[in-house]
Amino acid sequence: MRLAVQHGYEALYTVQELQHLLSSPLIASNQLAHAEIVKEIDVAIGLLSQSIGIRTNASSNSSAFSENFSLDGGHVGAILQTTIGKKLMSRTLKLLTLPYR
């Protein structure tokens, strides 16, 4: 369990660092760098959501592509048993984009 919380914090810090980098004036003035960091943030948010128990199941319906999200209740419950896990969850929920919330 401790390892899962550690991975969660690593993913959380990655998202926070990328968001901080995105707010830099140097990055804001460079369209290519800005687009690349936005892509990296999307990937990091996906990893962050997985680390707290959100699973994505990509499926293709006829001509549309959709993602189905499910929650691993056992994983979430285990994280919430510790104080540090509760802090991780509260900080993570603030950073997740709408589809993951």
Buried (B, 14 or more C-beta within 10 A) or exposed (E): EEEBBEBBBEBBEBBBEBBEBBEEEEBEEEEEBBEEBEEBBEEBBBBBBBBBBBEBEEEEEEEEEEEEEEEBEEBBEBBBEEEEBEEBBEBBEEBBEEEBE
